[in-house]
């Protein structure tokens, strides 16, 4: 019996892109979600549903305007990026707004007009492509640095 054994050893660099991923989250994903909220645009590009008449009345009494998802501004400013270990960053809402964010996004708001879902949180194609281009450049830079 003939025994053939093939060994392939390759040293693959162990890059840490954690800071780059944090930059993508803080300068790309979060501002885009906030921009969409300001323009009443859902993450899929559609328009967010209008506020219920009762909500509009309550907001008018507080002089908070009529924009969906804007009352005190706490939800808008609660987007955060958290390092979750090497090469892993999570974008989420701060804990004090996480429940209301989930309610608006997934459970929906029951009103006289039906159930409205406010899909403001997520990754759209623009965000994905921008992050992919950014990270491709960063990987290329690191590889080129290693060749020097």
Long-range contacts (C-beta under 8 A, 24 or more apart in sequence): 13-142, 13-143, 13-146, 15-87, 15-139, 15-142, 16-86, 16-87, 17-87, 17-135, 17-138, 17-139, 17-142, 18-83, 18-85, 18-86, 18-87, 18-88, 18-89, 20-134, 20-135, 20-138, 21-87, 21-88, 21-89, 21-135, 22-81, 22-83, 22-89, 23-134, 24-89, 24-130, 24-131, 24-134, 24-135, 25-81, 25-89, 25-91, 26-81, 28-127, 28-130, 28-131, 28-134, 29-81, 29-91, 29-123, 29-127, 29-131, 30-79, 30-80, 30-81, 30-91, 32-124, 32-126, 32-127, 33-79, 33-120, 33-121, 33-122, 34-76, 34-79, 36-120, 37-69, 37-70, 37-75, 37-76, 37-120, 38-67, 38-76, 40-67, 40-68, 40-69, 42-118, 42-119, 42-120, 43-119, 43-120, 43-121, 43-122, 43-123, 43-124, 44-119, 44-124, 45-124, 46-119, 48-118, 48-119, 48-120, 49-113, 49-116, 49-117, 49-118, 52-109, 52-111, 52-112, 52-113, 52-116, 53-112, 54-111, 54-112, 55-111, 68-118, 69-104, 69-118, 69-120, 75-100, 75-101, 75-104, 93-121
